[in-house]
Amino acid sequence: MGLLIGTTFYPVISTTRRHKLIMWCFRLAAIPLAIILYVVLVRNFYTADPYAGELSTRTHRLTQHSHDPDP
């Protein structure tokens, strides 16, 4: 993410027209890519359950049996 955003903001030092054109094309591609990656990573961070699976099921079963009044 830092490389994508950093390259969009640094000035083009080259005087050749071809290099400027390549940099502008990269900038136009990098900005939407950075936005899409940011949204996907944030959604994945807040929706993924790292404790899903067998470990949480086993813990849930253990806590259910320990609070069960009838053995």
Secondary structure, 3 states (H helix, E strand, C coil): CHHHHHHHHCCCCCCCHHHHHHHHHHHHHHHHHHHHHHHHHHHHHHHCCCCCCHHHHHHHHHHHHHCCCCC
